[in-house]
Amino acid sequence: MSNKITYGPYENVAKLTDDELFVHYENQSPFLTVNTLERTIEVSHWGNIAVKEEIQMTHTGAKLKGSFSRYDFQKDGRSGQSAVKSYRTYLPASATGVYYRDTNGNISTSNMNQMRDSVELELRPRFPLFGGWKTQYVLGYNVPSYEYLYNSDDDYVLKMYVIDHIHDNMVIDEAVITIILPEGSSNIKLEPPYSIERRPNSLVHTYLDTES
């Protein structure tokens, strides 16, 4: 298989002559697109920050033609070369209590590796993702607030990533980031790294609320 296109030679071609050129090529590379990301960052009074992400993702690479046979998929490695069997997500190094689940419950086919400056999480969906296939899951973890919450004069500053590393070369169509602050927080200022649409502040009632 060649990766070059050769033109000509052409003879006796009139000037300014044009014609259509059709090129057919095969691309088996998998490509994941995050359709929606709902990320919630909840800051507790008790020194903890809980992060929860609800993710809907689609394999937007070459679509699978015909039916899917798990037997053929496991027997012939080439049949699944364009499928996404797993991918790596990177969390903060201090992340604890990591969970990964979908509508059926916890997904145990995942591996977590504690690295020096991050937590590497290999996520393996319940089924391989072929082109056009979708998956939806929830990922969550906790981090200590002292790593992200700082004193600034008489106020506090929360500094965190807007979005974690979900997978390599990620594309996100829509992301909604919700930040829940402790009761009594006021005069809230947001300084995003780029232009966003900010929704109005609202009161969130949890089982720890004491406000009536």
Rosetta constraint file for C-alpha pairs under 8 A:
AtomPair CA 13 CA 17 HARMONIC 7.06 0.50
AtomPair CA 27 CA 62 HARMONIC 7.10 0.50
AtomPair CA 28 CA 61 HARMONIC 7.63 0.50
AtomPair CA 28 CA 62 HARMONIC 6.64 0.50
AtomPair CA 28 CA 81 HARMONIC 6.87 0.50
AtomPair CA 28 CA 82 HARMONIC 4.89 0.50
AtomPair CA 29 CA 61 HARMONIC 6.92 0.50
AtomPair CA 29 CA 62 HARMONIC 7.90 0.50
AtomPair CA 29 CA 81 HARMONIC 7.88 0.50
AtomPair CA 29 CA 82 HARMONIC 5.60 0.50
AtomPair CA 30 CA 59 HARMONIC 6.96 0.50
AtomPair CA 30 CA 60 HARMONIC 7.67 0.50
AtomPair CA 30 CA 61 HARMONIC 5.35 0.50
AtomPair CA 30 CA 62 HARMONIC 7.53 0.50
AtomPair CA 30 CA 82 HARMONIC 5.17 0.50
AtomPair CA 30 CA 83 HARMONIC 6.22 0.50
AtomPair CA 30 CA 84 HARMONIC 6.38 0.50
AtomPair CA 30 CA 131 HARMONIC 7.55 0.50
AtomPair CA 31 CA 59 HARMONIC 5.66 0.50
AtomPair CA 31 CA 60 HARMONIC 5.58 0.50
AtomPair CA 31 CA 61 HARMONIC 4.95 0.50
AtomPair CA 32 CA 57 HARMONIC 6.82 0.50
AtomPair CA 32 CA 58 HARMONIC 5.83 0.50
AtomPair CA 32 CA 59 HARMONIC 4.63 0.50
AtomPair CA 32 CA 60 HARMONIC 5.89 0.50
AtomPair CA 32 CA 61 HARMONIC 7.38 0.50
AtomPair CA 32 CA 170 HARMONIC 6.85 0.50
AtomPair CA 32 CA 171 HARMONIC 7.40 0.50
AtomPair CA 33 CA 57 HARMONIC 5.67 0.50
AtomPair CA 33 CA 58 HARMONIC 5.37 0.50
AtomPair CA 33 CA 59 HARMONIC 6.30 0.50
AtomPair CA 33 CA 60 HARMONIC 6.32 0.50
AtomPair CA 33 CA 170 HARMONIC 6.50 0.50
AtomPair CA 33 CA 171 HARMONIC 5.18 0.50
AtomPair CA 33 CA 172 HARMONIC 6.13 0.50
AtomPair CA 33 CA 173 HARMONIC 7.50 0.50
AtomPair CA 34 CA 55 HARMONIC 6.94 0.50
AtomPair CA 34 CA 56 HARMONIC 5.97 0.50
AtomPair CA 34 CA 57 HARMONIC 4.35 0.50
AtomPair CA 34 CA 58 HARMONIC 6.46 0.50
AtomPair CA 34 CA 170 HARMONIC 7.35 0.50
AtomPair CA 34 CA 171 HARMONIC 6.06 0.50
AtomPair CA 34 CA 172 HARMONIC 4.66 0.50
AtomPair CA 34 CA 173 HARMONIC 6.23 0.50
AtomPair CA 34 CA 174 HARMONIC 7.79 0.50
AtomPair CA 35 CA 55 HARMONIC 7.71 0.50
AtomPair CA 35 CA 56 HARMONIC 5.60 0.50
AtomPair CA 35 CA 57 HARMONIC 5.43 0.50
AtomPair CA 35 CA 58 HARMONIC 6.84 0.50
AtomPair CA 35 CA 172 HARMONIC 6.04 0.50
AtomPair CA 35 CA 173 HARMONIC 5.04 0.50
AtomPair CA 35 CA 174 HARMONIC 6.20 0.50
AtomPair CA 36 CA 54 HARMONIC 7.97 0.50
AtomPair CA 36 CA 55 HARMONIC 5.90 0.50
AtomPair CA 36 CA 56 HARMONIC 5.33 0.50
AtomPair CA 36 CA 57 HARMONIC 7.22 0.50
AtomPair CA 36 CA 172 HARMONIC 6.98 0.50
AtomPair CA 36 CA 173 HARMONIC 6.31 0.50
AtomPair CA 36 CA 174 HARMONIC 4.97 0.50
AtomPair CA 36 CA 175 HARMONIC 5.80 0.50
AtomPair CA 36 CA 176 HARMONIC 7.99 0.50
AtomPair CA 37 CA 53 HARMONIC 6.74 0.50
AtomPair CA 37 CA 54 HARMONIC 5.81 0.50
AtomPair CA 37 CA 55 HARMONIC 4.78 0.50
AtomPair CA 37 CA 56 HARMONIC 6.69 0.50
AtomPair CA 37 CA 172 HARMONIC 7.55 0.50
AtomPair CA 37 CA 174 HARMONIC 6.34 0.50
AtomPair CA 37 CA 175 HARMONIC 4.60 0.50
AtomPair CA 37 CA 176 HARMONIC 6.21 0.50
AtomPair CA 38 CA 53 HARMONIC 5.60 0.50
AtomPair CA 38 CA 54 HARMONIC 5.07 0.50
AtomPair CA 38 CA 55 HARMONIC 6.58 0.50
AtomPair CA 38 CA 175 HARMONIC 5.93 0.50
AtomPair CA 38 CA 176 HARMONIC 4.90 0.50
AtomPair CA 38 CA 177 HARMONIC 6.05 0.50
AtomPair CA 38 CA 178 HARMONIC 7.68 0.50
AtomPair CA 39 CA 51 HARMONIC 7.18 0.50
AtomPair CA 39 CA 52 HARMONIC 5.71 0.50
AtomPair CA 39 CA 53 HARMONIC 4.40 0.50
AtomPair CA 39 CA 54 HARMONIC 6.47 0.50
AtomPair CA 39 CA 163 HARMONIC 7.84 0.50
AtomPair CA 39 CA 175 HARMONIC 7.54 0.50
AtomPair CA 39 CA 176 HARMONIC 6.24 0.50
AtomPair CA 39 CA 177 HARMONIC 4.83 0.50
AtomPair CA 39 CA 178 HARMONIC 6.16 0.50
AtomPair CA 40 CA 50 HARMONIC 7.92 0.50
AtomPair CA 40 CA 51 HARMONIC 5.68 0.50
AtomPair CA 40 CA 52 HARMONIC 5.15 0.50
AtomPair CA 40 CA 53 HARMONIC 6.38 0.50
AtomPair CA 40 CA 177 HARMONIC 5.90 0.50
AtomPair CA 40 CA 178 HARMONIC 4.66 0.50
AtomPair CA 40 CA 179 HARMONIC 5.89 0.50
AtomPair CA 40 CA 180 HARMONIC 7.45 0.50
AtomPair CA 41 CA 49 HARMONIC 6.79 0.50
AtomPair CA 41 CA 50 HARMONIC 5.86 0.50
AtomPair CA 41 CA 51 HARMONIC 4.71 0.50
AtomPair CA 41 CA 52 HARMONIC 6.71 0.50
AtomPair CA 41 CA 177 HARMONIC 7.69 0.50
AtomPair CA 41 CA 178 HARMONIC 6.17 0.50
AtomPair CA 41 CA 179 HARMONIC 4.77 0.50
AtomPair CA 41 CA 180 HARMONIC 6.09 0.50
AtomPair CA 42 CA 49 HARMONIC 5.55 0.50
AtomPair CA 42 CA 50 HARMONIC 5.13 0.50
AtomPair CA 42 CA 51 HARMONIC 6.45 0.50
AtomPair CA 42 CA 179 HARMONIC 5.90 0.50
AtomPair CA 42 CA 180 HARMONIC 4.54 0.50
AtomPair CA 42 CA 181 HARMONIC 6.27 0.50
AtomPair CA 43 CA 47 HARMONIC 7.95 0.50
AtomPair CA 43 CA 48 HARMONIC 6.34 0.50
AtomPair CA 43 CA 49 HARMONIC 4.59 0.50
AtomPair CA 43 CA 50 HARMONIC 6.65 0.50
AtomPair CA 43 CA 145 HARMONIC 7.33 0.50
AtomPair CA 43 CA 179 HARMONIC 7.75 0.50
AtomPair CA 43 CA 180 HARMONIC 6.07 0.50
AtomPair CA 43 CA 181 HARMONIC 5.21 0.50
AtomPair CA 43 CA 182 HARMONIC 6.20 0.50
AtomPair CA 44 CA 48 HARMONIC 5.36 0.50
AtomPair CA 44 CA 49 HARMONIC 5.99 0.50
AtomPair CA 44 CA 50 HARMONIC 7.91 0.50
AtomPair CA 44 CA 181 HARMONIC 7.17 0.50
AtomPair CA 44 CA 182 HARMONIC 5.87 0.50
AtomPair CA 45 CA 182 HARMONIC 6.08 0.50
AtomPair CA 47 CA 144 HARMONIC 5.92 0.50
AtomPair CA 47 CA 145 HARMONIC 5.06 0.50
AtomPair CA 47 CA 146 HARMONIC 6.88 0.50
AtomPair CA 48 CA 142 HARMONIC 6.76 0.50
AtomPair CA 48 CA 143 HARMONIC 6.02 0.50
AtomPair CA 48 CA 144 HARMONIC 4.70 0.50
AtomPair CA 48 CA 145 HARMONIC 4.91 0.50
AtomPair CA 49 CA 142 HARMONIC 5.64 0.50
AtomPair CA 49 CA 143 HARMONIC 5.31 0.50
AtomPair CA 49 CA 144 HARMONIC 5.99 0.50
AtomPair CA 49 CA 145 HARMONIC 5.48 0.50
AtomPair CA 50 CA 140 HARMONIC 7.43 0.50
AtomPair CA 50 CA 141 HARMONIC 6.05 0.50
AtomPair CA 50 CA 142 HARMONIC 4.53 0.50
AtomPair CA 50 CA 143 HARMONIC 6.61 0.50
AtomPair CA 51 CA 140 HARMONIC 5.46 0.50
AtomPair CA 51 CA 141 HARMONIC 5.47 0.50
AtomPair CA 51 CA 142 HARMONIC 6.07 0.50
AtomPair CA 52 CA 138 HARMONIC 7.13 0.50
AtomPair CA 52 CA 139 HARMONIC 5.88 0.50
AtomPair CA 52 CA 140 HARMONIC 4.25 0.50
AtomPair CA 52 CA 141 HARMONIC 6.71 0.50
AtomPair CA 53 CA 138 HARMONIC 5.60 0.50
AtomPair CA 53 CA 139 HARMONIC 5.16 0.50
AtomPair CA 53 CA 140 HARMONIC 6.08 0.50
AtomPair CA 54 CA 136 HARMONIC 7.55 0.50
AtomPair CA 54 CA 137 HARMONIC 6.02 0.50
AtomPair CA 54 CA 138 HARMONIC 4.55 0.50
AtomPair CA 54 CA 139 HARMONIC 6.60 0.50
AtomPair CA 55 CA 136 HARMONIC 5.65 0.50
AtomPair CA 55 CA 137 HARMONIC 5.56 0.50
AtomPair CA 55 CA 138 HARMONIC 6.26 0.50
AtomPair CA 55 CA 139 HARMONIC 7.97 0.50
AtomPair CA 56 CA 134 HARMONIC 7.29 0.50
AtomPair CA 56 CA 135 HARMONIC 5.94 0.50
AtomPair CA 56 CA 136 HARMONIC 4.37 0.50
AtomPair CA 56 CA 137 HARMONIC 6.72 0.50
AtomPair CA 57 CA 134 HARMONIC 5.63 0.50
AtomPair CA 57 CA 135 HARMONIC 5.39 0.50
AtomPair CA 57 CA 136 HARMONIC 6.22 0.50
AtomPair CA 58 CA 131 HARMONIC 7.89 0.50
AtomPair CA 58 CA 132 HARMONIC 6.39 0.50
AtomPair CA 58 CA 133 HARMONIC 5.77 0.50
AtomPair CA 58 CA 134 HARMONIC 4.32 0.50
AtomPair CA 58 CA 135 HARMONIC 6.48 0.50
AtomPair CA 59 CA 84 HARMONIC 7.79 0.50
AtomPair CA 59 CA 129 HARMONIC 6.31 0.50
AtomPair CA 59 CA 130 HARMONIC 6.23 0.50
AtomPair CA 59 CA 131 HARMONIC 4.94 0.50
AtomPair CA 59 CA 132 HARMONIC 5.38 0.50
AtomPair CA 59 CA 133 HARMONIC 5.63 0.50
AtomPair CA 59 CA 134 HARMONIC 6.42 0.50
AtomPair CA 60 CA 131 HARMONIC 5.62 0.50
AtomPair CA 60 CA 132 HARMONIC 5.69 0.50
AtomPair CA 60 CA 133 HARMONIC 7.97 0.50
AtomPair CA 61 CA 82 HARMONIC 7.95 0.50
AtomPair CA 61 CA 130 HARMONIC 7.92 0.50
AtomPair CA 61 CA 131 HARMONIC 5.01 0.50
AtomPair CA 61 CA 132 HARMONIC 7.21 0.50
AtomPair CA 62 CA 82 HARMONIC 7.64 0.50
AtomPair CA 62 CA 130 HARMONIC 7.97 0.50
AtomPair CA 62 CA 131 HARMONIC 5.02 0.50
AtomPair CA 62 CA 132 HARMONIC 7.63 0.50
AtomPair CA 63 CA 130 HARMONIC 6.64 0.50
AtomPair CA 63 CA 131 HARMONIC 3.72 0.50
AtomPair CA 63 CA 132 HARMONIC 5.29 0.50
AtomPair CA 64 CA 130 HARMONIC 5.98 0.50
AtomPair CA 64 CA 131 HARMONIC 5.35 0.50
AtomPair CA 64 CA 132 HARMONIC 7.15 0.50
AtomPair CA 68 CA 73 HARMONIC 7.91 0.50
AtomPair CA 69 CA 73 HARMONIC 6.11 0.50
AtomPair CA 70 CA 74 HARMONIC 6.10 0.50
AtomPair CA 71 CA 75 HARMONIC 6.02 0.50
AtomPair CA 72 CA 76 HARMONIC 5.74 0.50
AtomPair CA 72 CA 79 HARMONIC 7.22 0.50
AtomPair CA 73 CA 77 HARMONIC 6.58 0.50
AtomPair CA 73 CA 79 HARMONIC 5.66 0.50
AtomPair CA 73 CA 80 HARMONIC 5.85 0.50
AtomPair CA 76 CA 80 HARMONIC 7.59 0.50
AtomPair CA 77 CA 81 HARMONIC 6.65 0.50
AtomPair CA 80 CA 130 HARMONIC 8.00 0.50
AtomPair CA 82 CA 130 HARMONIC 6.71 0.50
AtomPair CA 82 CA 131 HARMONIC 7.65 0.50
AtomPair CA 83 CA 128 HARMONIC 6.00 0.50
AtomPair CA 83 CA 129 HARMONIC 5.25 0.50
AtomPair CA 83 CA 130 HARMONIC 4.60 0.50
AtomPair CA 83 CA 131 HARMONIC 7.17 0.50
AtomPair CA 84 CA 128 HARMONIC 5.58 0.50
AtomPair CA 84 CA 129 HARMONIC 4.91 0.50
AtomPair CA 84 CA 130 HARMONIC 6.60 0.50
AtomPair CA 85 CA 124 HARMONIC 6.13 0.50
AtomPair CA 85 CA 125 HARMONIC 6.99 0.50
AtomPair CA 85 CA 127 HARMONIC 7.42 0.50
AtomPair CA 85 CA 128 HARMONIC 4.75 0.50
AtomPair CA 85 CA 129 HARMONIC 6.56 0.50
AtomPair CA 86 CA 122 HARMONIC 6.63 0.50
AtomPair CA 86 CA 123 HARMONIC 5.47 0.50
AtomPair CA 86 CA 124 HARMONIC 4.31 0.50
AtomPair CA 86 CA 125 HARMONIC 6.66 0.50
AtomPair CA 86 CA 128 HARMONIC 7.79 0.50
AtomPair CA 87 CA 122 HARMONIC 5.69 0.50
AtomPair CA 87 CA 123 HARMONIC 5.55 0.50
AtomPair CA 87 CA 124 HARMONIC 6.80 0.50
AtomPair CA 87 CA 167 HARMONIC 6.41 0.50
AtomPair CA 88 CA 120 HARMONIC 6.64 0.50
AtomPair CA 88 CA 121 HARMONIC 5.60 0.50
AtomPair CA 88 CA 122 HARMONIC 4.48 0.50
AtomPair CA 88 CA 123 HARMONIC 6.09 0.50
AtomPair CA 88 CA 166 HARMONIC 7.29 0.50
AtomPair CA 88 CA 167 HARMONIC 5.74 0.50
AtomPair CA 88 CA 168 HARMONIC 7.70 0.50
AtomPair CA 89 CA 120 HARMONIC 6.05 0.50
AtomPair CA 89 CA 121 HARMONIC 5.10 0.50
AtomPair CA 89 CA 122 HARMONIC 6.30 0.50
AtomPair CA 89 CA 123 HARMONIC 7.13 0.50
AtomPair CA 89 CA 165 HARMONIC 5.82 0.50
AtomPair CA 89 CA 166 HARMONIC 4.79 0.50
AtomPair CA 89 CA 167 HARMONIC 5.41 0.50
AtomPair CA 90 CA 118 HARMONIC 6.33 0.50
AtomPair CA 90 CA 119 HARMONIC 5.60 0.50
AtomPair CA 90 CA 120 HARMONIC 4.79 0.50
AtomPair CA 90 CA 121 HARMONIC 6.04 0.50
AtomPair CA 90 CA 164 HARMONIC 7.07 0.50
AtomPair CA 90 CA 165 HARMONIC 5.43 0.50
AtomPair CA 90 CA 166 HARMONIC 6.79 0.50
AtomPair CA 90 CA 167 HARMONIC 7.92 0.50
AtomPair CA 91 CA 95 HARMONIC 6.54 0.50
AtomPair CA 91 CA 118 HARMONIC 5.73 0.50
AtomPair CA 91 CA 119 HARMONIC 4.96 0.50
AtomPair CA 91 CA 120 HARMONIC 6.53 0.50
AtomPair CA 91 CA 121 HARMONIC 7.47 0.50
AtomPair CA 91 CA 164 HARMONIC 6.67 0.50
AtomPair CA 91 CA 165 HARMONIC 7.17 0.50
AtomPair CA 92 CA 117 HARMONIC 7.25 0.50
AtomPair CA 92 CA 118 HARMONIC 4.89 0.50
AtomPair CA 92 CA 119 HARMONIC 5.93 0.50
AtomPair CA 92 CA 143 HARMONIC 7.84 0.50
AtomPair CA 93 CA 114 HARMONIC 7.20 0.50
AtomPair CA 93 CA 115 HARMONIC 7.02 0.50
AtomPair CA 93 CA 116 HARMONIC 6.98 0.50
AtomPair CA 93 CA 117 HARMONIC 5.18 0.50
AtomPair CA 93 CA 118 HARMONIC 3.78 0.50
AtomPair CA 93 CA 119 HARMONIC 5.09 0.50
AtomPair CA 94 CA 118 HARMONIC 7.55 0.50
AtomPair CA 94 CA 119 HARMONIC 7.77 0.50
AtomPair CA 94 CA 143 HARMONIC 5.72 0.50
AtomPair CA 94 CA 144 HARMONIC 7.32 0.50
AtomPair CA 95 CA 119 HARMONIC 7.02 0.50
AtomPair CA 95 CA 141 HARMONIC 5.91 0.50
AtomPair CA 95 CA 142 HARMONIC 5.46 0.50
AtomPair CA 95 CA 143 HARMONIC 5.01 0.50
AtomPair CA 96 CA 141 HARMONIC 5.71 0.50
AtomPair CA 96 CA 142 HARMONIC 5.25 0.50
AtomPair CA 96 CA 143 HARMONIC 6.45 0.50
AtomPair CA 97 CA 140 HARMONIC 7.77 0.50
AtomPair CA 97 CA 141 HARMONIC 5.26 0.50
AtomPair CA 97 CA 142 HARMONIC 6.04 0.50
AtomPair CA 98 CA 139 HARMONIC 7.38 0.50
AtomPair CA 98 CA 140 HARMONIC 5.61 0.50
AtomPair CA 98 CA 141 HARMONIC 4.35 0.50
AtomPair CA 98 CA 142 HARMONIC 7.21 0.50
AtomPair CA 99 CA 106 HARMONIC 7.50 0.50
AtomPair CA 99 CA 138 HARMONIC 7.90 0.50
AtomPair CA 99 CA 139 HARMONIC 5.73 0.50
AtomPair CA 99 CA 140 HARMONIC 5.36 0.50
AtomPair CA 99 CA 141 HARMONIC 6.52 0.50
AtomPair CA 100 CA 106 HARMONIC 5.99 0.50
AtomPair CA 100 CA 107 HARMONIC 5.91 0.50
AtomPair CA 100 CA 108 HARMONIC 7.93 0.50
AtomPair CA 100 CA 137 HARMONIC 7.12 0.50
AtomPair CA 100 CA 138 HARMONIC 5.77 0.50
AtomPair CA 100 CA 139 HARMONIC 4.68 0.50
AtomPair CA 100 CA 140 HARMONIC 6.79 0.50
AtomPair CA 101 CA 105 HARMONIC 5.27 0.50
AtomPair CA 101 CA 106 HARMONIC 4.09 0.50
AtomPair CA 101 CA 107 HARMONIC 5.06 0.50
AtomPair CA 101 CA 137 HARMONIC 5.68 0.50
AtomPair CA 101 CA 138 HARMONIC 5.37 0.50
AtomPair CA 101 CA 139 HARMONIC 6.74 0.50
AtomPair CA 102 CA 106 HARMONIC 6.48 0.50
AtomPair CA 102 CA 107 HARMONIC 7.01 0.50
AtomPair CA 102 CA 136 HARMONIC 6.47 0.50
AtomPair CA 102 CA 137 HARMONIC 4.40 0.50
AtomPair CA 102 CA 138 HARMONIC 6.00 0.50
AtomPair CA 103 CA 137 HARMONIC 7.35 0.50
AtomPair CA 107 CA 125 HARMONIC 7.61 0.50
AtomPair CA 107 CA 126 HARMONIC 7.24 0.50
AtomPair CA 109 CA 123 HARMONIC 7.20 0.50
AtomPair CA 109 CA 124 HARMONIC 5.59 0.50
AtomPair CA 109 CA 125 HARMONIC 7.38 0.50
AtomPair CA 109 CA 126 HARMONIC 7.56 0.50
AtomPair CA 110 CA 121 HARMONIC 7.12 0.50
AtomPair CA 110 CA 122 HARMONIC 5.45 0.50
AtomPair CA 110 CA 123 HARMONIC 4.87 0.50
AtomPair CA 110 CA 124 HARMONIC 5.47 0.50
AtomPair CA 111 CA 121 HARMONIC 5.80 0.50
AtomPair CA 111 CA 122 HARMONIC 5.05 0.50
AtomPair CA 111 CA 123 HARMONIC 6.90 0.50
AtomPair CA 112 CA 119 HARMONIC 6.97 0.50
AtomPair CA 112 CA 120 HARMONIC 5.74 0.50
AtomPair CA 112 CA 121 HARMONIC 4.49 0.50
AtomPair CA 112 CA 122 HARMONIC 6.27 0.50
AtomPair CA 113 CA 119 HARMONIC 5.89 0.50
AtomPair CA 113 CA 120 HARMONIC 5.01 0.50
AtomPair CA 113 CA 121 HARMONIC 6.32 0.50
AtomPair CA 114 CA 118 HARMONIC 6.72 0.50
AtomPair CA 114 CA 119 HARMONIC 4.78 0.50
AtomPair CA 114 CA 120 HARMONIC 6.33 0.50
AtomPair CA 115 CA 119 HARMONIC 5.56 0.50
AtomPair CA 115 CA 120 HARMONIC 6.80 0.50
AtomPair CA 125 CA 129 HARMONIC 7.85 0.50
AtomPair CA 125 CA 135 HARMONIC 7.55 0.50
AtomPair CA 129 CA 133 HARMONIC 5.62 0.50
AtomPair CA 129 CA 134 HARMONIC 7.00 0.50
AtomPair CA 129 CA 135 HARMONIC 7.82 0.50
AtomPair CA 143 CA 147 HARMONIC 7.89 0.50
AtomPair CA 144 CA 148 HARMONIC 7.71 0.50
AtomPair CA 145 CA 149 HARMONIC 5.56 0.50
AtomPair CA 146 CA 150 HARMONIC 7.11 0.50
AtomPair CA 148 CA 158 HARMONIC 5.66 0.50
AtomPair CA 148 CA 159 HARMONIC 5.32 0.50
AtomPair CA 148 CA 160 HARMONIC 6.23 0.50
AtomPair CA 149 CA 156 HARMONIC 6.58 0.50
AtomPair CA 149 CA 157 HARMONIC 5.62 0.50
AtomPair CA 149 CA 158 HARMONIC 4.59 0.50
AtomPair CA 149 CA 159 HARMONIC 6.55 0.50
AtomPair CA 150 CA 156 HARMONIC 5.47 0.50
AtomPair CA 150 CA 157 HARMONIC 5.08 0.50
AtomPair CA 150 CA 158 HARMONIC 6.47 0.50
AtomPair CA 151 CA 155 HARMONIC 5.99 0.50
AtomPair CA 151 CA 156 HARMONIC 4.66 0.50
AtomPair CA 151 CA 157 HARMONIC 6.29 0.50
AtomPair CA 152 CA 156 HARMONIC 5.52 0.50
AtomPair CA 152 CA 157 HARMONIC 6.50 0.50
AtomPair CA 162 CA 177 HARMONIC 7.38 0.50
AtomPair CA 166 CA 170 HARMONIC 6.90 0.50
AtomPair CA 180 CA 204 HARMONIC 7.45 0.50
AtomPair CA 181 CA 185 HARMONIC 6.49 0.50
AtomPair CA 183 CA 209 HARMONIC 6.99 0.50
AtomPair CA 183 CA 211 HARMONIC 7.83 0.50
AtomPair CA 192 CA 196 HARMONIC 7.34 0.50
AtomPair CA 205 CA 209 HARMONIC 6.04 0.50
